[in-house]
Amino acid sequence: MDQYTLNLLFVGATFALYIGIAIWARAGSTSEFYAAGRGVHPVTNGMATAADWMSAASFISMAGLIAFTGYDNSSFLMGWTGGYVLLAMLLAPYLRKFGKFTVPEFIGDRFYSPTARMVAVVCLIVASVTYVIGQMTGVGVAFSRFLEVDNATGLYIGAAVVFIYAVMGGMKGVTYTQVAQYVVLITAYTIPAVFISLQLTGNPIPALGLFAEHTASGLPLLERLDQVVQDLGFAEYTGAQGSTLNMILFTLSLMIGTAGLPHVIIRFFTVPRVADARWSAGWALVFIALLYLTAPAVGAMARLNLIDTVYPNGTAEAPIAYDDRPVWMQNWEVTGLLTFNDANGDGLIQWYNAGSESFAATAAERGWAGSELSVNRDILVLANPEIANLPGWVIALVAAGGLAAALSTAAGLLLAISGAISHDLIKGQLNPNISEKGELMWARIAMAGAVVVATYLGLNPPGFAAQTVALAFGLAAASIFPALMMGIFSKRVNNKGAVWGMLAGLIVTLLYIFLHKGWFFIPGTNTFTDADPLLGPIKSTSFGAIGALINFGVAYVVSNATEEPPQEIIDLVESIRVPRGAGAAQDH
Amino acid sequence: MAETPSNNEYWAANIRLVTWSLVIWALVSFGFGILLRPLLSGIAVGGTDLGFWFAQQGSILVFLVLIFFYAWRMNKLDIQYGVDEE
């Protein structure tokens, strides 16, 4: 059986499984559509949260970004796990006690202001749509490879599948489907990593293999990697290259963004008790850590394998000839995400850091006229099993896993967007008497709109999947997280403070991002680039942490200059701080 | 719910626990993983240094322990101060 058929078989079988579960657990009432009837066990909920959380960014994109940059991109690892600590301690139990369905509902009630609720809806939509753009990038990469079409066609097919999938199930379908998706994605991520770790180090646990000895050279794996990348003029893998300030702000943005993303928070509304909300955050991180502890190993080992593929006789010898290139390179050339350009016309694939000044002399001496191989970082994880010559079923499994990751998150996000529009905007504001049927219809229209916008922008994305997703985190960090936290931990912050804080955080962060990534992410309309940012070393992906500080500061100043919140709001804050009396959540 | 002395003490105990947990949270990630990495560079771990390990794996393991410790401790405090869900 050839690889194409095998891919179709694996992807088809897993899709049939998810859709089967979605039909079996079809959402009936609106309350089931949003929050699965609140009967989900913490371990189940943790696993579903992990699937919901780990998207194309974590599965397809992150290890590739780590592979090509090394230590500096550790921010993704710390940021996307450290946020769960904030979630467990600062938000999840209190929001569960509050007992409503959506994040804007909490903000609207706590800050006794329909305006605050509307501003929260806008923040949620901006962050979630940006996030979906990143998912679409990943979906496009995955579909283009396994269907063997160009990237744009892959994106269109992927968008159609995501839409059909999200419309079919509500959260209830999604909760059990996501447990299945978690199992598929973690298996797909781990199996090739175990094979590769065994090949390179003899250690079956990739997380340990990363710090073990590289069998072929007898050196520690990371030392060997540092050596070969520097042989080609690239920066030392384990060394810090960029600005420390930027790395700290980037990590912080990802952490507080994690705790501010509505589609993750919404999952903690679905556990039976406040105590379970605390455990759920822990279980979610257990299931996430299984992938996140493996990811840095996948990145480092893939980089080493890629260099060994291009330079089979060592970095000091000539690279392979284009005509002798392995099948996986030919496959990826079809998608346009891997390209070869024979700059010096010798038919060999020279791949090195042409941007390094200190390496220029060596390159000239070897007769190299520029780096000839261009590899999109988002393909690395999907191509990884092919690079390592693993069996065909492993390659097919990884394709299925990557799609599971992208699909589960895209569905969760679309649900959060449609909930915000149909429940908070239309039912909560414009037409309170709307029927359940009308509300569900608006939810689906909102999903369709979000998919169309994200697909259009996904064609020319503002960055690799994980970078676009990082922008979404910055936006959530600057707008939603501070409002939620102040709503719980301060009795003094009032309606005006919250509204102005959220607006200031969102607008300043959005401006900074648009100045660097183009207005509304349209390519070519940017004034600055992340290589040379507006404010010192602070890249647009790191600005969320500053936006959050602005949000806190403005809210504090405005609140103190205006009247105190009324007594019933102070009572409400008192009440959400203690678990006693948490009943089932109510709709209104 | 009315403000009672017991609720106040419960909240203060919660804030203390959260503060200490977040100090450790910041120490392992921003501290050992980034800012203090040069200080830890003498401690070799598998071809690199301890700071690299904290940045790529160690901090995640500490985060896990922190959340489970917090959940366990808070659920006990709930009962101790009589504010748990019946």
Chai-1 contact restraints between the chains, C-beta under 6 A:
chainA,res_idxA,chainB,res_idxB,connection_type,confidence,min_distance_angstrom,max_distance_angstrom,comment,restraint_id
A,S74,B,A55,contact,1.0,0.0,6.0,A-B,restraint_1
A,S74,B,Q56,contact,1.0,0.0,6.0,A-B,restraint_2
A,L77,B,Q56,contact,1.0,0.0,6.0,A-B,restraint_3
A,M78,B,S29,contact,1.0,0.0,6.0,A-B,restraint_4
A,M78,B,G33,contact,1.0,0.0,6.0,A-B,restraint_5
A,M78,B,S59,contact,1.0,0.0,6.0,A-B,restraint_6
A,T81,B,I60,contact,1.0,0.0,6.0,A-B,restraint_7
A,T81,B,F63,contact,1.0,0.0,6.0,A-B,restraint_8
A,G82,B,S29,contact,1.0,0.0,6.0,A-B,restraint_9
A,G82,B,F63,contact,1.0,0.0,6.0,A-B,restraint_10
A,V85,B,W25,contact,1.0,0.0,6.0,A-B,restraint_11
A,V85,B,F63,contact,1.0,0.0,6.0,A-B,restraint_12
A,V85,B,L66,contact,1.0,0.0,6.0,A-B,restraint_13
A,V85,B,I67,contact,1.0,0.0,6.0,A-B,restraint_14
A,A88,B,I67,contact,1.0,0.0,6.0,A-B,restraint_15
A,M89,B,V18,contact,1.0,0.0,6.0,A-B,restraint_16
A,M89,B,Y70,contact,1.0,0.0,6.0,A-B,restraint_17
A,F211,B,V45,contact,1.0,0.0,6.0,A-B,restraint_18
A,F211,B,G46,contact,1.0,0.0,6.0,A-B,restraint_19
A,P220,B,G46,contact,1.0,0.0,6.0,A-B,restraint_20
A,P220,B,G47,contact,1.0,0.0,6.0,A-B,restraint_21
A,L222,B,G47,contact,1.0,0.0,6.0,A-B,restraint_22
A,L222,B,T48,contact,1.0,0.0,6.0,A-B,restraint_23
A,E223,B,G47,contact,1.0,0.0,6.0,A-B,restraint_24
A,T238,B,T48,contact,1.0,0.0,6.0,A-B,restraint_25
A,T238,B,F52,contact,1.0,0.0,6.0,A-B,restraint_26
A,M247,B,I34,contact,1.0,0.0,6.0,A-B,restraint_27
A,I248,B,F30,contact,1.0,0.0,6.0,A-B,restraint_28
A,I248,B,I34,contact,1.0,0.0,6.0,A-B,restraint_29
A,R273,B,E85,contact,1.0,0.0,6.0,A-B,restraint_30
A,A275,B,N75,contact,1.0,0.0,6.0,A-B,restraint_31
A,R278,B,A71,contact,1.0,0.0,6.0,A-B,restraint_32
A,R278,B,M74,contact,1.0,0.0,6.0,A-B,restraint_33
A,W279,B,A71,contact,1.0,0.0,6.0,A-B,restraint_34
A,A281,B,I67,contact,1.0,0.0,6.0,A-B,restraint_35
A,G282,B,I67,contact,1.0,0.0,6.0,A-B,restraint_36
A,G282,B,F68,contact,1.0,0.0,6.0,A-B,restraint_37
A,G282,B,A71,contact,1.0,0.0,6.0,A-B,restraint_38
A,L285,B,L64,contact,1.0,0.0,6.0,A-B,restraint_39
A,L285,B,I67,contact,1.0,0.0,6.0,A-B,restraint_40
A,A289,B,I60,contact,1.0,0.0,6.0,A-B,restraint_41
A,A289,B,L64,contact,1.0,0.0,6.0,A-B,restraint_42
A,Y292,B,I60,contact,1.0,0.0,6.0,A-B,restraint_43
A,L293,B,Q57,contact,1.0,0.0,6.0,A-B,restraint_44
A,P296,B,Q56,contact,1.0,0.0,6.0,A-B,restraint_45
A,E574,B,M1,contact,1.0,0.0,6.0,A-B,restraint_46
A,E574,B,E3,contact,1.0,0.0,6.0,A-B,restraint_47
A,S575,B,M1,contact,1.0,0.0,6.0,A-B,restraint_48
A,R577,B,W11,contact,1.0,0.0,6.0,A-B,restraint_49
A,V578,B,N7,contact,1.0,0.0,6.0,A-B,restraint_50
A,V578,B,V83,contact,1.0,0.0,6.0,A-B,restraint_51
A,P579,B,D78,contact,1.0,0.0,6.0,A-B,restraint_52
A,P579,B,V83,contact,1.0,0.0,6.0,A-B,restraint_53
A,P579,B,D84,contact,1.0,0.0,6.0,A-B,restraint_54
A,P579,B,E85,contact,1.0,0.0,6.0,A-B,restraint_55
A,R580,B,V83,contact,1.0,0.0,6.0,A-B,restraint_56
A,A582,B,E85,contact,1.0,0.0,6.0,A-B,restraint_57
